[in-house]
Amino acid sequence: MAVVRIVFVNVELPRPQGAASSRLAAAMLPALASLGVDVTCIASHEESDGSVEQACAHAESSGYELIPVPLHLAESRAQRLHASLRRPRSELARSRALCRAVEEAIRPAYDVLHLGDLYLAWAFADTPRTVLYVQNLDVIDGGNAGATMRERLERVQSRRAAHVLFTRTERIIAMTDRISHEVLRWRPGVRSPVAGPAFDASSYEGGPADAPVVGVIGSMFWQPSRAAADRVLRSLWSPIRAAVPDARLLVAGYDSERFLGHHFPLDGAELLGTVADASDLFGRSAVLLYPPPRATGVKVKVLESLACGVPVVTNDQGGEGLPDGAPVSFAETDDELVAATVGLLRDPAARRARATEGRRFVAAAFAPHVGAQRLLAAYEELGLR
């Protein structure tokens, strides 16, 4: 018998206007519902009432049930520190409201309890028919170069948690082949099936800007995006500007002023700060330049850029999870990244051709119904029927 009821547990509200993982969930859940699956999403969150209203409206119009659960911990700072020392990153497991909501949701018959975040396994790894879906591995993302002391401590805590949770969780699905291979380090001999994300490209429009504008965007509190932007500003922009004197650079994203403000003023560059929507940057860009260091998972900014018709120059880390033949310029060294970017800036016809290829590619390879079918196939591979 096929999977007929899934209880999703997320750490963000599924919203097409939300952060990266919110957008992926907002594409996957309606696609599953359209295939006849009964979907209940329980979202632990710390978002505004307006965001909750948006998420609930999206769920109602898309055919799945959404149960928003605000994250409130009734504990002192000392109690929280003590609990985290014993079980790192276990805040979600200590949310009584979240645990109660999940218990009530799975009381009727269900086929899969889907955990969208590694640290949810502290609470639900032992629940029958649980699957942990790993979208990225913060234990290896970024590395120590350029990391703050807090980020280094968090990585140590994440490593402690991963050691316990990956060995404790029976069923794991990975977003990419690389993540599946990394999980093998904690679970030798046990392969995790791979199911790439669902992405709704239909709401994106535009195309590469006529002017030679390089775009850089990311949530700069995430070290890989911050390091990618820092590399562009320190090492890549000057030679690009020298080769294309009328080129401009736009930098945007959450916390970009905080982490990147010290680079400015910079000749030919503008720091936009937080933008309401990524399309605000892509609509003004001719090329997206994104060369992160170690960074696991499919990068939503790359998918969004392709969906907007903006050519992408990235490295192997930035293009993780893209199928073979993706219309993306891959480069690793500074000289290669500069050459690929300059080549596109100098050739408007090539940008237009790449824009058409990119839209077609992302709409086909990551279509919501394709992502939903991949996920259902992974459930079946794990014996959840």
C-alpha positions as CSV (number, residue, x, y, z in Angstrom):
1,M,0.0,0.0,0.0
2,A,1.3,3.5,-0.8
3,V,2.0,6.2,1.7
4,V,-1.3,7.9,2.5
5,R,-0.6,10.1,5.6
6,I,2.5,12.1,6.4
7,V,3.1,14.2,9.5
8,F,5.8,16.8,8.7
9,V,7.6,18.5,11.5
10,N,9.4,21.7,10.5
11,V,11.4,24.4,12.3
12,E,10.1,27.1,10.0
13,L,6.7,28.0,8.6
14,P,6.2,26.8,5.0
15,R,5.9,30.1,3.1
16,P,6.6,31.0,-0.5
17,Q,7.8,34.4,0.8
18,G,9.9,32.9,3.6
19,A,13.5,31.9,4.1
20,A,15.2,29.2,2.0
21,S,13.9,26.1,3.8
22,S,10.4,27.7,4.1
23,R,10.2,28.0,0.4
24,L,11.2,24.4,-0.2
25,A,8.6,23.2,2.2
26,A,6.0,25.5,0.6
27,A,6.7,23.7,-2.7
28,M,6.9,20.2,-1.4
29,L,3.8,20.0,0.8
30,P,1.2,21.1,-1.9
31,A,2.8,18.7,-4.3
32,L,2.4,15.8,-1.9
33,A,-1.2,16.8,-1.3
34,S,-1.9,17.0,-5.1
35,L,-0.7,13.3,-5.3
36,G,-3.5,12.3,-2.9
37,V,-1.4,12.2,0.3
38,D,-2.9,13.4,3.5
39,V,-0.4,15.9,4.8
40,T,-0.2,17.5,8.2
41,C,2.6,20.0,8.8
42,I,3.6,21.0,12.4
43,A,5.8,24.1,12.3
44,S,7.8,25.2,15.3
45,H,8.5,28.8,14.7
46,E,9.5,32.3,16.2
47,E,7.8,34.3,13.4
48,S,5.3,37.2,13.4
49,D,1.5,36.9,13.3
50,G,1.6,38.2,9.8
51,S,3.9,35.3,8.7
52,V,1.6,32.8,10.4
53,E,-1.4,34.2,8.6
54,Q,0.5,33.9,5.3
55,A,1.5,30.3,6.0
56,C,-2.0,29.3,7.1
57,A,-3.6,30.8,3.9
58,H,-1.0,29.0,1.8
59,A,-1.8,25.7,3.5
60,E,-5.6,26.1,3.1
61,S,-5.3,27.0,-0.6
62,S,-2.9,24.1,-1.2
63,G,-4.8,21.2,0.4
64,Y,-2.7,20.4,3.5
65,E,-3.1,21.0,7.2
66,L,-0.8,23.4,9.0
67,I,-0.4,23.5,12.8
68,P,1.8,26.5,13.8
69,V,3.5,26.1,17.2
70,P,5.3,29.1,18.7
71,L,8.6,28.2,20.3
72,H,8.5,29.1,24.0
73,L,10.8,27.5,26.5
74,A,9.8,27.8,30.2
75,E,13.3,27.7,31.6
76,S,15.9,30.0,32.9
77,R,19.2,30.8,31.1
78,A,21.0,28.5,33.5
79,Q,18.6,25.7,32.9
80,R,18.9,26.1,29.2
81,L,22.7,26.1,29.3
82,H,22.7,22.9,31.5
83,A,20.3,21.1,29.2
84,S,22.4,22.1,26.1
85,L,25.5,20.8,27.8
86,R,23.9,17.4,28.3
87,R,22.1,17.3,24.9
88,P,23.4,19.9,22.5
89,R,20.9,21.8,20.4
90,S,18.0,20.1,22.1
91,E,15.8,23.2,22.5
92,L,13.0,21.8,20.2
93,A,12.8,18.6,22.3
94,R,12.1,20.7,25.4
95,S,9.2,22.5,23.8
96,R,6.2,21.0,25.5
97,A,3.8,22.6,23.0
98,L,5.6,21.0,20.0
99,C,5.8,17.6,21.6
100,R,2.1,17.7,22.5
101,A,1.2,18.8,19.0
102,V,3.1,15.9,17.4
103,E,1.6,13.4,19.8
104,E,-1.9,14.6,18.9
105,A,-1.2,14.6,15.2
106,I,0.1,11.0,15.1
107,R,-2.6,9.6,17.4
108,P,-4.7,8.7,14.3
109,A,-3.1,6.3,11.8
110,Y,-0.1,7.7,10.0
111,D,2.5,6.3,7.6
112,V,5.5,8.7,8.1
113,L,6.6,11.1,10.7
114,H,9.0,13.3,8.7
115,L,11.5,15.4,10.6
116,G,12.8,18.3,8.6
117,D,15.7,19.2,11.0
118,L,18.4,17.0,12.6
119,Y,17.9,18.3,16.1
120,L,14.2,17.3,16.1
121,A,15.5,13.8,16.5
122,W,16.2,14.5,20.1
123,A,12.5,14.4,20.6
124,F,11.2,12.0,18.0
125,A,13.9,9.6,16.8
126,D,12.3,6.7,18.7
127,T,8.8,7.4,17.5
128,P,7.7,4.6,15.1
129,R,7.9,5.3,11.4
130,T,10.1,8.3,11.8
131,V,12.3,9.6,8.9
132,L,14.9,12.3,9.4
133,Y,15.4,14.4,6.2
134,V,18.9,16.0,6.2
135,Q,19.0,19.2,4.1
136,N,22.5,20.3,5.2
137,L,25.2,19.4,7.7
138,D,26.2,22.4,9.8
139,V,28.8,20.2,11.5
140,I,31.0,20.6,8.4
141,D,29.6,23.8,6.7
142,G,32.0,26.7,6.6
143,G,34.9,25.4,8.6
144,N,36.9,27.4,11.1
145,A,38.4,30.0,8.7
146,G,36.7,33.3,9.3
147,A,34.3,31.7,11.9
148,T,33.4,33.6,15.0
149,M,34.1,32.1,18.4
150,R,30.4,31.4,18.8
151,E,30.2,29.6,15.5
152,R,33.2,27.4,16.5
153,L,31.5,26.5,19.7
154,E,28.2,25.8,18.0
155,R,30.0,23.5,15.5
156,V,31.5,21.6,18.4
157,Q,28.0,21.2,19.9
158,S,26.6,20.2,16.6
159,R,29.3,17.5,16.2
160,R,28.4,16.1,19.6
161,A,24.7,16.0,18.7
162,A,25.3,14.5,15.3
163,H,27.3,11.7,16.8
164,V,24.3,10.7,18.9
165,L,21.4,11.5,16.6
166,F,22.7,9.9,13.4
167,T,23.4,6.6,15.2
168,R,20.1,6.8,17.1
169,T,17.8,7.5,14.1
170,E,16.8,4.4,12.1
171,R,15.7,6.0,8.9
172,I,17.5,8.9,7.2
173,I,17.0,10.6,3.8
174,A,19.6,12.9,2.4
175,M,19.0,15.9,0.1
176,T,22.1,15.3,-1.9
177,D,24.5,12.4,-2.7
178,R,27.3,14.2,-0.7
179,I,25.1,14.4,2.4
180,S,24.3,10.7,2.0
181,H,28.1,9.9,1.9
182,E,28.8,12.1,4.9
183,V,26.1,10.4,7.0
184,L,27.9,7.1,6.3
185,R,30.6,8.4,8.6
186,W,28.2,8.1,11.5
187,R,26.3,5.1,10.2
188,P,28.9,2.9,8.5
189,G,27.4,0.4,6.0
190,V,23.9,2.0,6.1
191,R,23.1,4.0,3.0
192,S,20.7,6.9,3.2
193,P,18.5,7.3,0.0
194,V,18.7,10.6,-1.7
195,A,15.7,12.9,-2.5
196,G,16.4,16.3,-3.9
197,P,14.1,19.2,-3.0
198,A,11.0,20.5,-4.6
199,F,11.2,24.1,-5.9
200,D,8.4,26.1,-7.4
201,A,9.9,28.2,-10.2
202,S,6.6,29.4,-11.6
203,S,6.4,32.6,-9.4
204,Y,9.8,33.9,-10.6
205,E,10.2,36.1,-13.6
206,G,12.6,38.5,-15.1
207,G,15.9,38.0,-16.9
208,P,19.5,39.1,-16.8
209,A,19.9,42.9,-16.6
210,D,21.2,44.6,-19.7
211,A,23.9,46.4,-17.7
212,P,27.0,44.5,-16.5
213,V,25.9,44.0,-12.9
214,V,27.2,41.3,-10.6
215,G,24.9,40.1,-7.8
216,V,25.9,38.6,-4.4
217,I,23.2,37.5,-2.0
218,G,22.9,35.3,1.1
219,S,22.0,35.2,4.7
220,M,25.3,36.4,6.1
221,F,24.8,35.0,9.5
222,W,25.4,31.6,7.7
223,Q,29.2,31.3,7.5
224,P,29.4,29.8,4.0
225,S,27.4,32.6,2.4
226,R,29.4,35.2,4.4
227,A,32.6,33.6,3.3
228,A,31.5,33.6,-0.4
229,A,30.6,37.2,-0.2
230,D,33.9,38.0,1.5
231,R,35.8,36.2,-1.2
232,V,34.1,38.2,-3.9
233,L,34.8,41.5,-2.1
234,R,38.4,40.8,-1.2
235,S,39.7,38.9,-4.1
236,L,37.4,38.8,-7.1
237,W,35.7,42.2,-7.5
238,S,38.9,44.2,-8.2
239,P,40.0,42.1,-11.2
240,I,36.4,41.9,-12.5
241,R,36.2,45.7,-12.3
242,A,39.5,46.1,-14.1
243,A,38.4,43.9,-16.9
244,V,35.0,45.5,-17.2
245,P,35.3,49.1,-16.1
246,D,31.6,49.9,-16.2
247,A,30.7,46.8,-14.2
248,R,28.8,47.2,-10.8
249,L,28.5,45.0,-7.8
250,L,25.4,44.6,-5.7
251,V,25.6,42.9,-2.3
252,A,22.4,41.9,-0.4
253,G,21.1,39.6,2.3
254,Y,20.2,39.3,6.0
255,D,22.9,40.7,8.3
256,S,25.0,41.9,5.3
257,E,25.6,45.3,6.9
258,R,26.7,43.7,10.1
259,F,29.2,41.3,8.6
260,L,30.3,43.0,5.4
261,G,29.9,46.7,6.1
262,H,33.6,47.0,6.8
263,H,34.3,46.4,3.1
264,F,32.5,49.6,2.1
265,P,32.8,52.1,0.5
266,L,34.2,50.1,-2.4
267,D,34.7,51.3,-5.9
268,G,31.8,50.3,-8.1
269,A,30.0,48.3,-5.4
270,E,26.9,48.9,-3.4
271,L,25.7,47.3,-0.2
272,L,21.9,46.9,-0.4
273,G,21.5,45.2,3.0
274,T,18.4,43.1,3.6
275,V,16.0,43.0,0.7
276,A,12.3,42.1,0.9
277,D,12.7,39.4,-1.7
278,A,15.6,37.9,-3.5
279,S,14.0,38.9,-6.8
280,D,14.8,42.5,-5.8
281,L,18.5,41.7,-6.4
282,F,18.1,39.3,-9.3
283,G,16.0,41.8,-11.2
284,R,19.0,44.1,-11.2
285,S,21.7,41.6,-11.9
286,A,23.4,40.2,-15.0
287,V,25.3,37.4,-13.2
288,L,25.1,35.8,-9.8
289,L,28.5,35.1,-8.4
290,Y,28.5,32.7,-5.5
291,P,31.7,30.8,-4.5
292,P,31.2,29.4,-1.0
293,P,33.7,27.3,1.0
294,R,32.4,24.0,2.4
295,A,28.6,24.2,2.2
296,T,26.3,21.2,2.1
297,G,22.9,20.9,0.4
298,V,21.2,22.4,-2.6
299,K,21.6,26.2,-2.5
300,V,18.2,27.9,-2.9
301,K,19.8,31.1,-4.1
302,V,21.2,29.3,-7.1
303,L,17.8,27.8,-8.0
304,E,16.2,31.2,-7.6
305,S,18.8,32.9,-9.8
306,L,18.2,30.3,-12.5
307,A,14.4,30.7,-12.2
308,C,14.8,34.4,-12.6
309,G,16.9,33.9,-15.7
310,V,20.1,35.2,-14.2
311,P,23.2,33.2,-15.1
312,V,25.2,31.6,-12.2
313,V,28.9,31.4,-11.7
314,T,29.7,29.2,-8.7
315,N,32.0,26.4,-7.5
316,D,31.5,22.8,-6.8
317,Q,30.2,23.6,-3.3
318,G,27.7,26.1,-4.6
319,G,26.4,23.7,-7.2
320,E,25.9,20.8,-4.9
321,G,22.9,18.7,-5.8
322,L,22.5,20.0,-9.3
323,P,22.0,17.3,-11.9
324,D,24.6,16.8,-14.6
325,G,24.2,19.2,-17.5
326,A,23.1,22.1,-15.3
327,P,23.5,25.4,-17.3
328,V,25.8,26.9,-14.6
329,S,29.4,28.1,-15.0
330,F,31.6,26.1,-12.6
331,A,35.0,27.5,-11.5
332,E,37.2,26.9,-8.5
333,T,40.2,29.2,-8.5
334,D,40.0,33.0,-8.3
335,D,41.3,33.4,-11.8
336,E,38.7,30.9,-13.1
337,L,35.9,32.6,-11.3
338,V,36.9,36.0,-12.6
339,A,37.2,34.7,-16.2
340,A,33.8,33.1,-16.1
341,T,32.2,36.2,-14.7
342,V,33.9,38.6,-17.1
343,G,33.0,36.4,-20.0
344,L,29.3,36.6,-19.2
345,L,29.4,40.3,-18.5
346,R,31.0,41.0,-21.9
347,D,28.5,38.8,-23.8
348,P,24.8,39.9,-23.5
349,A,23.7,37.3,-26.0
350,A,25.3,34.5,-24.0
351,R,23.5,35.8,-20.9
352,R,20.2,35.7,-22.7
353,A,20.8,32.2,-24.0
354,R,21.8,31.0,-20.5
355,A,18.7,32.6,-19.0
356,T,16.4,30.5,-21.2
357,E,18.4,27.4,-20.5
358,G,18.4,28.1,-16.7
359,R,14.6,28.6,-16.5
360,R,13.9,25.4,-18.4
361,F,16.4,23.4,-16.4
362,V,15.2,24.4,-12.9
363,A,11.5,24.1,-13.9
364,A,12.1,20.5,-15.0
365,A,14.7,19.2,-12.6
366,F,13.2,20.6,-9.4
367,A,9.5,20.7,-10.3
368,P,7.3,20.2,-7.2
369,H,5.7,17.1,-8.4
370,V,9.1,15.6,-9.3
371,G,10.4,16.4,-5.8
372,A,7.3,14.9,-4.2
373,Q,7.7,11.7,-6.2
374,R,11.4,11.4,-5.2
375,L,10.5,11.8,-1.6
376,L,7.8,9.1,-1.8
377,A,10.2,6.8,-3.5
378,A,12.8,7.3,-0.7
379,Y,10.1,6.5,1.9
380,E,9.4,3.3,0.0
381,E,13.1,2.4,-0.2
382,L,13.2,2.7,3.6
383,G,10.3,0.2,3.9
384,L,7.6,2.7,4.7
385,R,4.6,1.4,2.7
